[in-house]
Amino acid sequence: MAKIIALGAYFYQALIAFGLLIIVAHWLAPVDYAAYSLFISLSQFGAIAAFEWVRYSCMRFYPGQTAESEAAERRTIVAEAAACALFCLVAAAVSLAFGVTPLVALVGGLVAVAQGGSDLHLTMLRFRQDFRAFSVLQGSRATILAAGTLLGTLVSPTFLSTVIGLLAGYALYALLAALLSRRSAPQPSAHLDMERVKKHLVYGSVSAGAATASMFAPLALKAIFTSALGPAGAAGALLALDLLQRPFVLIVSALQAIQYPEIVAAHDKAGETSALRHQLGQYYALLTSFALMMAAGIFAVLTPATWLVITPDLQAGFLATAPFVILLSLVRVLTQIMLPTPLHLKQRLAAIFALAAIDCALLNLGALASGFLLAPTDATMMAGSALGALMAALIGLRLMAILPFDFTWPPVLLGAAGLVVTIVAFVLSYRSAYLATAAGIIVGGACCLLALDRLRIGMRAANAA
């Protein structure tokens, strides 16, 4: 039950983030939204670059087997987080040399610290199996940050006022997190152990490097689009990237957060057994099926949703690039989360980083090449990016084969059928929007429901075994 509630908190966060982007895109001018989108990507990139190595170390070593080990790990993680926060503020100061105003630099640095620190804190709660506090804080953070951002936009519909509202939301959330995370029982004290810090640094830095490369890919893509098309011309494509990537990342990462610890335990305990092969196959089928069903669901409602929720100034650019963004997001979320699974289990850190770097390079080279060879339009450049992401995924499939698995095909094939149906319906919607959309929802939805049923049967059989 606790895992289901935690999964629900992820979905709630996705819903809030989706609605927030739609409202902000309506309230801000296209130029201000482009600046806001770039600011969010830069602050997320800074948070990952600074804090992600600590979070990966937390996922690997925290809390340990005893109360003493938990205290030692917590002491080390707190010290490492403080160093990461200082790094973010120094990076914000360095940005002044590149023309960033002092106020924007300060807000950007503080937002990066708040995001990285809150992500780390939630990770500690999850691995400590405190799912109640995790679920409450995960949902509260999404609500408070959305409220702060919208309040800042209401005060003044400008980029600067919006991001100041976001920072105020983080400050309020920090107070709530401090209140809800207090533990009544006294905790063992521990001294900072530099050997433990070194172990965290070695393990976490390589994994974090891969995450940073993955995060840098859409940031560089946004810079390419803005440079080639201008802030106003790129706003529709940037909105498609912001809106349509998030559901994939959140649903697949949520499923991974719930199921992956069992995979790690099975691998470390029993090694490469037939049971692990079957468990890996079911895990891969779960992630792939849900990613396919998410893509099918977005395609099914893409045309009417664009008319209803996207501001008219951005509808043309959004619709031109959205199909390619959906396919790009589908491929990339599996490349980032599912394909490196055997590499993590085998601790082949160099291969993990190489896959992330290849994905980043091919994604952006695809956009540049298509713009140069065909035409520098938002649709052609986004199509090139999707092709580059697919090429990186094919390389990831080869690396994935280092650990054998028995793939569960029926739910994946049904999810793929649902996606194909909704893509065809989306293409036909240009002629008969209502009829094609209704047919896509009904037929594609039926395929996805059958896929869910096959997943349910498979998981029930696995639990019985």
C-alpha positions as CSV (number, residue, x, y, z in Angstrom):
1,M,0.0,0.0,0.0
2,A,2.9,2.4,0.8
3,K,4.4,1.8,-2.6
4,I,1.1,2.6,-4.3
5,I,0.7,5.8,-2.4
6,A,4.3,6.8,-3.3
7,L,3.6,6.0,-7.0
8,G,0.5,8.2,-6.7
9,A,2.6,11.1,-5.4
10,Y,4.7,10.8,-8.6
11,F,1.6,11.0,-10.8
12,Y,0.2,13.9,-8.8
13,Q,3.5,15.8,-9.3
14,A,3.3,15.1,-13.0
15,L,-0.2,16.4,-13.2
16,I,0.7,19.6,-11.3
17,A,3.8,20.2,-13.5
18,F,1.8,19.7,-16.7
19,G,-0.9,22.2,-15.6
20,L,1.7,24.7,-14.4
21,L,3.5,24.8,-17.7
22,I,0.2,25.3,-19.6
23,I,-0.9,28.2,-17.4
24,V,2.5,29.9,-17.4
25,A,2.7,29.6,-21.2
26,H,-0.7,31.4,-21.4
27,W,0.2,34.2,-18.9
28,L,3.7,35.0,-20.1
29,A,4.6,36.6,-23.5
30,P,6.4,34.2,-25.8
31,V,9.8,35.9,-25.2
32,D,9.3,35.7,-21.4
33,Y,8.2,32.1,-21.6
34,A,11.3,31.2,-23.7
35,A,13.5,32.9,-20.9
36,Y,11.5,31.0,-18.2
37,S,11.9,27.7,-20.0
38,L,15.7,28.2,-20.4
39,F,16.0,29.3,-16.7
40,I,14.2,26.1,-15.5
41,S,16.5,24.0,-17.7
42,L,19.6,25.8,-16.4
43,S,18.6,25.5,-12.8
44,Q,17.8,21.8,-13.2
45,F,21.1,21.2,-14.9
46,G,22.9,23.0,-12.1
47,A,21.1,21.0,-9.4
48,I,22.0,17.7,-11.2
49,A,25.5,18.7,-11.9
50,A,26.1,19.7,-8.2
51,F,24.0,17.2,-6.3
52,E,23.4,14.1,-8.4
53,W,26.6,12.4,-7.3
54,V,25.5,12.6,-3.7
55,R,22.0,11.3,-4.6
56,Y,23.5,8.3,-6.4
57,S,25.7,7.6,-3.5
58,C,22.6,7.8,-1.2
59,M,20.8,5.3,-3.4
60,R,23.7,2.9,-3.2
61,F,24.9,3.2,0.4
62,Y,22.2,4.8,2.6
63,P,20.9,3.9,5.2
64,G,23.0,0.7,5.6
65,Q,22.2,-2.2,7.9
66,T,22.3,-0.6,11.4
67,A,21.4,2.6,13.1
68,E,25.1,3.5,13.4
69,S,25.6,3.1,9.7
70,E,22.5,5.2,9.0
71,A,23.9,8.0,11.2
72,A,27.3,7.8,9.6
73,E,25.9,7.9,6.1
74,R,23.5,10.8,7.0
75,R,26.4,12.8,8.5
76,T,28.4,12.3,5.3
77,I,25.6,13.1,3.0
78,V,24.7,16.4,4.9
79,A,28.4,17.5,4.6
80,E,28.5,16.6,1.0
81,A,25.2,18.5,0.3
82,A,26.6,21.6,2.0
83,A,29.6,21.5,-0.3
84,C,27.3,21.1,-3.3
85,A,25.2,24.1,-2.3
86,L,28.4,26.2,-2.1
87,F,29.3,25.0,-5.6
88,C,26.0,26.2,-7.0
89,L,26.4,29.6,-5.5
90,V,29.9,29.9,-6.9
91,A,28.6,28.9,-10.3
92,A,25.9,31.5,-10.1
93,A,28.6,34.1,-9.3
94,V,30.7,33.0,-12.3
95,S,27.6,33.5,-14.6
96,L,27.9,37.2,-14.0
97,A,30.9,37.2,-16.3
98,F,28.6,36.0,-19.1
99,G,26.1,38.9,-18.9
100,V,23.7,37.5,-16.4
101,T,22.2,40.1,-14.1
102,P,23.1,39.7,-10.3
103,L,19.5,39.2,-9.3
104,V,18.8,36.5,-11.9
105,A,22.1,34.8,-11.0
106,L,21.3,34.8,-7.3
107,V,17.8,33.4,-7.9
108,G,19.1,30.8,-10.3
109,G,21.7,29.6,-7.8
110,L,19.3,29.4,-4.9
111,V,16.7,27.6,-7.0
112,A,19.4,25.0,-8.0
113,V,20.3,24.6,-4.3
114,A,16.7,24.1,-3.3
115,Q,15.9,21.7,-6.0
116,G,19.0,19.6,-5.5
117,G,18.7,19.6,-1.7
118,S,15.0,18.7,-1.8
119,D,15.5,15.9,-4.3
120,L,18.3,14.5,-2.1
121,H,16.1,14.7,1.0
122,L,13.2,12.9,-0.7
123,T,15.6,10.2,-1.8
124,M,16.8,9.6,1.8
125,L,13.2,9.3,2.9
126,R,12.4,6.8,0.2
127,F,15.4,4.6,0.9
128,R,14.8,4.8,4.6
129,Q,11.4,3.3,3.7
130,D,9.6,6.3,5.2
131,F,7.0,6.3,2.4
132,R,4.4,8.3,4.4
133,A,6.6,11.3,4.8
134,F,7.9,10.9,1.3
135,S,4.5,10.8,-0.3
136,V,3.3,13.8,1.7
137,L,6.3,15.9,0.9
138,Q,6.5,14.9,-2.8
139,G,2.9,16.1,-3.3
140,S,3.3,19.1,-1.1
141,R,6.4,20.3,-3.0
142,A,4.6,20.1,-6.3
143,T,1.7,22.1,-4.9
144,I,3.7,24.7,-3.1
145,L,6.1,25.3,-6.0
146,A,3.2,25.6,-8.5
147,A,1.4,28.1,-6.2
148,G,4.5,30.2,-5.7
149,T,5.2,30.3,-9.5
150,L,1.6,31.3,-10.3
151,L,1.6,33.9,-7.6
152,G,4.7,35.4,-8.9
153,T,3.3,35.5,-12.4
154,L,0.0,37.1,-11.1
155,V,2.0,39.8,-9.3
156,S,3.7,40.7,-12.6
157,P,3.5,38.6,-15.7
158,T,7.3,38.8,-16.4
159,F,10.1,36.3,-16.3
160,L,11.8,37.7,-13.2
161,S,8.6,37.8,-11.1
162,T,7.7,34.3,-12.1
163,V,11.1,32.8,-11.0
164,I,11.1,34.8,-7.7
165,G,7.7,33.3,-7.0
166,L,9.2,29.8,-7.6
167,L,12.0,30.6,-5.1
168,A,9.5,31.7,-2.5
169,G,7.7,28.4,-2.9
170,Y,11.0,26.5,-2.3
171,A,11.5,28.5,0.9
172,L,8.0,27.6,2.2
173,Y,8.5,23.9,1.3
174,A,11.8,23.8,3.2
175,L,10.0,24.9,6.4
176,L,7.4,22.2,5.8
177,A,10.0,19.5,5.1
178,A,11.9,20.4,8.3
179,L,8.7,20.0,10.4
180,L,7.6,16.7,8.9
181,S,11.0,15.0,8.8
182,R,11.8,15.4,12.4
183,R,12.2,12.1,14.3
184,S,11.2,11.9,17.9
185,A,13.6,9.1,18.9
186,P,17.2,10.3,19.5
187,Q,19.6,9.4,16.7
188,P,23.2,8.1,17.1
189,S,25.9,10.7,16.5
190,A,28.6,10.2,14.0
191,H,31.8,11.9,12.9
192,L,32.6,12.8,9.3
193,D,34.7,10.0,7.8
194,M,36.8,11.1,4.8
195,E,37.1,7.5,3.6
196,R,33.4,7.3,3.3
197,V,33.4,10.7,1.4
198,K,35.9,9.3,-1.0
199,K,33.8,6.1,-1.5
200,H,30.8,8.3,-2.3
201,L,32.7,10.5,-4.6
202,V,34.2,7.7,-6.7
203,Y,30.9,5.8,-7.0
204,G,28.6,8.8,-7.4
205,S,30.7,11.0,-9.7
206,V,30.6,8.6,-12.7
207,S,26.9,7.9,-12.3
208,A,26.2,11.6,-11.9
209,G,28.3,12.4,-15.0
210,A,25.9,10.2,-17.0
211,A,22.9,12.0,-15.5
212,T,24.4,15.4,-16.2
213,A,25.0,14.4,-19.9
214,S,21.4,13.3,-20.2
215,M,20.2,16.6,-18.7
216,F,22.5,18.6,-20.9
217,A,21.0,17.1,-24.0
218,P,17.6,19.0,-24.0
219,L,19.3,22.1,-22.7
220,A,21.6,22.1,-25.7
221,L,18.7,21.3,-27.9
222,K,16.8,24.4,-26.6
223,A,19.8,26.5,-27.2
224,I,20.1,25.2,-30.8
225,F,16.4,26.0,-31.5
226,T,16.6,29.4,-29.9
227,S,19.7,30.3,-31.9
228,A,18.3,29.0,-35.2
229,L,14.7,30.3,-34.9
230,G,14.9,33.1,-32.4
231,P,13.1,33.2,-29.0
232,A,9.6,33.8,-30.5
233,G,10.0,31.3,-33.3
234,A,11.3,28.6,-31.0
235,A,8.7,29.1,-28.2
236,G,6.2,26.5,-29.6
237,A,8.9,23.8,-29.9
238,L,10.3,24.7,-26.4
239,L,6.8,24.3,-25.0
240,A,6.4,20.9,-26.6
241,L,9.7,19.8,-25.1
242,D,8.7,21.1,-21.7
243,L,5.3,19.6,-21.7
244,L,5.7,16.3,-23.4
245,Q,9.0,15.0,-21.9
246,R,7.9,15.3,-18.3
247,P,5.1,12.6,-18.3
248,F,7.5,10.0,-19.7
249,V,10.3,10.7,-17.2
250,L,7.9,10.8,-14.3
251,I,6.0,7.7,-14.9
252,V,9.0,5.5,-15.9
253,S,11.2,6.9,-13.1
254,A,8.3,6.3,-10.6
255,L,8.0,2.7,-11.7
256,Q,11.7,2.3,-11.5
257,A,11.8,3.8,-8.0
258,I,9.3,1.2,-6.8
259,Q,10.6,-1.9,-8.6
260,Y,14.3,-1.4,-9.1
261,P,15.4,-2.1,-5.5
262,E,14.0,-5.6,-5.8
263,I,16.0,-6.2,-9.0
264,V,19.2,-5.0,-7.2
265,A,18.5,-7.3,-4.2
266,A,17.8,-10.3,-6.5
267,H,21.0,-9.7,-8.5
268,D,23.2,-9.2,-5.4
269,K,21.7,-12.2,-3.6
270,A,21.4,-14.8,-6.3
271,G,23.5,-13.7,-9.3
272,E,22.6,-14.6,-12.9
273,T,19.9,-17.2,-12.2
274,S,16.9,-18.1,-14.3
275,A,14.7,-16.3,-11.7
276,L,16.7,-13.1,-12.2
277,R,16.3,-13.5,-16.0
278,H,12.5,-13.7,-15.6
279,Q,12.4,-10.8,-13.2
280,L,14.5,-8.6,-15.5
281,G,12.2,-9.5,-18.4
282,Q,9.1,-8.5,-16.5
283,Y,10.8,-5.3,-15.3
284,Y,11.8,-4.3,-18.8
285,A,8.3,-5.1,-20.1
286,L,6.7,-3.0,-17.3
287,L,8.8,0.1,-18.2
288,T,8.5,-0.3,-21.9
289,S,4.7,-1.0,-21.9
290,F,4.0,2.1,-19.7
291,A,6.2,4.3,-21.9
292,L,4.3,3.1,-25.0
293,M,0.9,3.6,-23.4
294,M,1.9,7.0,-22.3
295,A,2.9,7.9,-25.9
296,A,-0.4,6.4,-27.1
297,G,-2.4,8.4,-24.6
298,I,-0.7,11.7,-25.6
299,F,-1.2,11.1,-29.3
300,A,-4.8,10.2,-28.8
301,V,-5.7,13.6,-27.3
302,L,-2.9,15.8,-28.9
303,T,-5.0,17.7,-31.4
304,P,-8.0,18.7,-29.2
305,A,-5.8,19.3,-26.2
306,T,-3.7,21.7,-28.3
307,W,-6.7,23.6,-29.4
308,L,-8.0,23.8,-25.8
309,V,-4.9,24.5,-23.7
310,I,-2.2,25.9,-25.9
311,T,-2.2,29.6,-26.5
312,P,-3.0,30.5,-30.2
313,D,0.4,32.1,-30.8
314,L,2.2,28.8,-30.0
315,Q,-0.2,26.3,-31.5
316,A,1.4,26.0,-34.9
317,G,4.9,25.4,-33.6
318,F,3.6,23.1,-30.9
319,L,1.7,20.9,-33.3
320,A,4.5,20.8,-35.8
321,T,7.0,19.5,-33.3
322,A,4.9,17.6,-30.8
323,P,4.8,14.2,-32.7
324,F,8.6,14.1,-32.9
325,V,9.0,15.2,-29.3
326,I,6.7,12.4,-28.2
327,L,8.8,9.8,-30.1
328,L,12.0,11.4,-28.9
329,S,10.8,11.4,-25.3
330,L,9.6,7.7,-25.5
331,V,13.0,6.6,-26.8
332,R,15.1,8.7,-24.5
333,V,13.4,7.7,-21.3
334,L,14.1,4.1,-22.0
335,T,17.7,4.9,-23.0
336,Q,18.3,6.8,-19.7
337,I,16.4,4.6,-17.2
338,M,15.9,1.1,-18.6
339,L,18.8,0.3,-21.0
340,P,21.6,1.0,-18.4
341,T,20.1,-1.4,-15.9
342,P,22.5,-4.3,-16.5
343,L,25.4,-1.8,-16.6
344,H,24.4,-0.5,-13.1
345,L,24.0,-4.1,-11.8
346,K,27.4,-5.0,-13.1
347,Q,28.9,-1.6,-12.0
348,R,30.2,-0.9,-15.5
349,L,30.4,2.8,-14.9
350,A,32.4,3.8,-18.0
351,A,29.7,2.2,-20.2
352,I,27.0,4.1,-18.3
353,F,28.7,7.4,-19.0
354,A,29.4,6.5,-22.6
355,L,25.8,5.7,-23.3
356,A,24.6,9.0,-21.8
357,A,27.3,10.9,-23.8
358,I,26.3,9.2,-27.1
359,D,22.7,10.0,-26.5
360,C,23.4,13.6,-25.8
361,A,25.7,14.0,-28.9
362,L,23.4,12.2,-31.4
363,L,20.3,14.0,-30.2
364,N,21.8,17.4,-30.8
365,L,23.8,16.4,-33.9
366,G,20.6,15.1,-35.4
367,A,19.0,18.6,-35.0
368,L,22.0,20.4,-36.4
369,A,22.3,18.0,-39.4
370,S,18.7,18.1,-40.3
371,G,18.6,21.9,-40.1
372,F,21.7,22.2,-42.3
373,L,20.8,19.5,-44.9
374,L,17.0,20.0,-45.1
375,A,15.8,23.3,-43.7
376,P,16.2,25.1,-40.4
377,T,12.6,24.7,-39.3
378,D,11.3,23.5,-36.0
379,A,9.7,20.3,-37.4
380,T,12.7,19.2,-39.4
381,M,15.2,19.9,-36.6
382,M,13.0,18.1,-34.1
383,A,12.7,15.1,-36.5
384,G,16.4,15.0,-36.7
385,S,16.7,15.0,-32.9
386,A,14.3,12.0,-32.7
387,L,16.3,10.1,-35.2
388,G,19.5,10.8,-33.3
389,A,17.8,9.6,-30.1
390,L,16.7,6.4,-31.8
391,M,20.3,5.7,-33.0
392,A,21.6,6.1,-29.4
393,A,18.9,3.6,-28.2
394,L,20.1,1.0,-30.7
395,I,23.6,1.3,-29.2
396,G,22.0,1.0,-25.7
397,L,20.3,-2.2,-26.7
398,R,23.7,-3.8,-27.5
399,L,25.0,-2.8,-24.1
400,M,21.8,-4.1,-22.5
401,A,22.6,-7.6,-23.7
402,I,25.5,-8.1,-21.3
403,L,23.0,-9.5,-18.8
404,P,20.5,-12.1,-20.2
405,F,16.8,-11.7,-19.6
406,D,13.5,-13.3,-20.7
407,F,11.5,-10.5,-22.2
408,T,7.7,-10.5,-21.6
409,W,6.3,-9.6,-25.1
410,P,2.5,-9.6,-24.9
411,P,2.0,-6.4,-23.0
412,V,4.7,-4.6,-25.0
413,L,3.2,-5.6,-28.3
414,L,-0.3,-4.5,-27.2
415,G,1.1,-1.2,-26.0
416,A,2.9,-0.7,-29.4
417,A,-0.4,-1.5,-31.2
418,G,-2.1,1.2,-29.2
419,L,0.6,3.7,-30.1
420,V,0.3,2.8,-33.8
421,V,-3.4,3.3,-33.8
422,T,-3.2,6.7,-32.1
423,I,-0.5,7.9,-34.5
424,V,-2.7,7.0,-37.4
425,A,-5.7,8.7,-35.8
426,F,-3.5,11.8,-35.2
427,V,-2.5,11.9,-38.8
428,L,-6.1,11.6,-39.9
429,S,-7.3,14.2,-37.5
430,Y,-6.1,16.9,-39.9
431,R,-9.1,15.9,-42.1
432,S,-11.7,14.8,-39.5
433,A,-10.5,15.8,-36.1
434,Y,-13.4,14.7,-33.9
435,L,-14.0,11.3,-35.6
436,A,-10.3,10.4,-35.8
437,T,-9.7,11.4,-32.2
438,A,-12.6,9.4,-31.0
439,A,-11.5,6.3,-32.9
440,G,-8.0,6.7,-31.6
441,I,-9.1,7.0,-28.1
442,I,-11.5,4.0,-28.3
443,V,-9.2,1.6,-30.3
444,G,-5.9,2.7,-28.8
445,G,-7.4,2.7,-25.3
446,A,-8.7,-0.9,-25.8
447,C,-5.1,-2.0,-26.8
448,C,-3.7,-0.3,-23.7
449,L,-6.2,-1.8,-21.4
450,L,-5.3,-5.2,-22.8
451,A,-1.7,-4.5,-22.2
452,L,-2.4,-3.5,-18.6
453,D,-4.3,-6.7,-18.1
454,R,-1.4,-8.8,-19.4
455,L,0.9,-6.9,-17.0
456,R,-1.4,-7.6,-14.1
457,I,-1.6,-11.3,-15.0
458,G,2.2,-11.5,-15.2
459,M,2.8,-9.7,-11.9
460,R,0.2,-11.9,-10.2
461,A,2.0,-15.0,-11.5
462,A,5.3,-13.7,-10.3
463,N,4.0,-12.9,-6.8
464,A,2.5,-16.4,-6.6
465,A,5.8,-17.9,-7.6
